[in-house]
């Protein structure tokens, strides 16, 4: 992370200047935050006020179909919870989203019980309070695929996988739920008030079994144990139906992840991104 004066930060990222009229006093210091490739954010220190995080809208967020406006609407709805687990949105403009800085320590290890409890809490949030368009799996996977084509990426080796896993799983319908779509220890902050969840940029309304599959896969935890604990938190009796649903979504969320890593590799030629995509491809090939 790099700390610098506010004027230096505005020169480095001109989108910060769009916040000038929001602050009562000029911020003193801004620092870049380490995080995911789509999350090139800034922590802003403001005199006599709590710190905030600037989440800009960029070509990168567009490439991954991220909407700061949707993120704002979700966080605005969540702030009215009795037990708030998300940052409060502070300001939105066309340049990005300003949110509350959550003070605390990053959770350093995946805890199945904690993650499934948080997911169950998120998934039970009233969807009527969310004026957002539901997530469409086929539209997102096609967006990633066409983005790679526009980058002239070599896709021959994975085209059959794309055609196989582009289709929706044959499952009984589940009511749409608010899904985080990136819940792991990297997005969990331990505070005196409990665990808070950050980085809601991928959140949407979707099948909760898909969100559960994503968390299980990225966290490398036991599927049966995780689904069992999740169902226990939600008092769901039909455990087998949920296990079947999570298993059906698993190769599809892996397909999405592989395409995500391939886009990231095309943008930055990061060998770690390429290696991650190859590992997922190997899982899908088996």
Steps between C-alpha positions, in 0.01 A plus 500: 500500500628847411417806714509845349354846530150566367632716216746228394225238510272714281778530245546123498125427485298795362172336608582602859457866404127429450473476881624855563154647562388209717751550781457788743876513540766397252629148573854486634625161385395233254646156461456224248348180634632156421224281363362322200568606145159664468533678829760777456361705785616782723479551876442869565582668832283805574556754781255457790312227310518122467706364213331394178572277199474619141397227256546642149316397187760415236555307180585205723165502680329527162693200369370289789144639476520674839253780574581748776137617481376149580756469779371829642137383496590174674705670772227762548247224566734309730578800721150481651561152645469454875850349495699672227761278336595723205661842447266797481486672160589870526495647151448389142583670172592393148865468601443248778368421847616628840435266794574482869841368603460193723758510778621157609719205409478286190386146569800288406350152482182353358252389766215290359264579786556876479473513120183291481342706777578822314370357172178388665456848647563668164273261312209569734504875438159614361534518122211747474738762639740456209408695184755320283490274196555130584823330401479301175764227485492455121529875443802527732684203354433632148625845603829349618528284188437786258739722697775241451417479131533879472845467659600246232556236766567144385185315602514179299612287793204602716222549245350156568495576874325830431233328292453226760469721807326800346163337567308535825490196731185289494379575852180579679472876529616671817370844601746771399716624786749778551835337418846642574685293236843555656469397863825369642742598775652764268173696523431454870607750768507416870369791709390540865140483371559175312599396149431755226488418129658735244534520120141457380580587138390160362189474721165441333170314522552136404467135594652474851636154416728667245637740761554210739685307228729801437592535866562128542718484188715805569544407865587135431272371776305175512181529294282269708607661827451852370156435349396318818598791721337750265171307503518477878538880527191544279298213649480334158388139527560381142878470523532263202328749269747772596799270464378408152456869412844606621664211314315597180617860526860412585637447143314810384649727765839352414439584135422859596812515714719362221374763254550770765863399546554487125370856460728610784794331328422673171491837674816473708685192368515381858635144499324422828166573332587268214606226740173535694301466176697189404434340840127556461508366144660181632216466753238546226672251270475220758 
